[in-house]
Amino acid sequence: MSSYGWCAQNGGGTGGLAADNAHAYTVTDRDQLIAALGGNNTPKIICIEGTIDMNADSNGNQMTKAHIGN
């Protein structure tokens, strides 16, 4: 188990341990990340390559509170 990052907090995590190959994702943008996070509570492994700006829409336009909701 890693001793770095959020997985190291509060005793560690096991969420991806039971993930099968069908639930392992490599994402490079916001839309891919949201899709990978969606669905039921099936264990998943999500690898993020690069930097993802969650405050920008699919076209790279900065979103405001009005876009996101209250």
N, C-alpha and C positions, 0 to 999 in steps of 0.2 A: 504494500500500500504506500502511496506517495506521502511524503511528509511536507509537501508544499501545496499551496492553493486551498480552495474551499473544501476539498475532500479531507484535508487534515483537521478540519474543525469538528468539534463535538464528537470525537471518537471515530471519525472517518465515514466513508460512504460505501455502499455496495450496489448502488443503482444500476450500473452497467455490467456488473459481474455476470448476471444471468442473460445478457443480451445475446441474441443469435446474429448471424451474418446479415440477415434481412433487416435488422434494426441497428446497423452500424452505419453512420453517415459521416461524410466529409463535406463541410459546407464552406462557401466562400463569400456569401452575401446574405443580406437580411431575409430575403424571401426563402432561401434554402433553410436558414436557421429556424424560421417560424414553422415551416413545413415539417422539419425534423422534430421539433418540439411538440407538434400537434398529435392528435390521436389519443389513444387510451393510456393507461399507466404501464404499458409494456416496457420492460427494461430496455434502455437504449445507450448507445455510445455515440457521442457527437464530437467530432474533431473539427475545430475551427481553424481554417488556414487563412492567415492574414488578419486584417483588422476589419471588423464589421461595425459600421456606424448605425446604431439602432435609432438614431434621431433623423435619419434620412429615409425617404420613401424609395420605391423600386427604381426610380429615375435619378436618384441622388439629390433630390430636392429636400432641403431641411424642413422637418415637420415641426409644428408648433403645438401648444396645448390644445388648440382648436381642432387639429387633425386627430389627436390621440383621444380626446375626450376628457372628462373630469375624473 
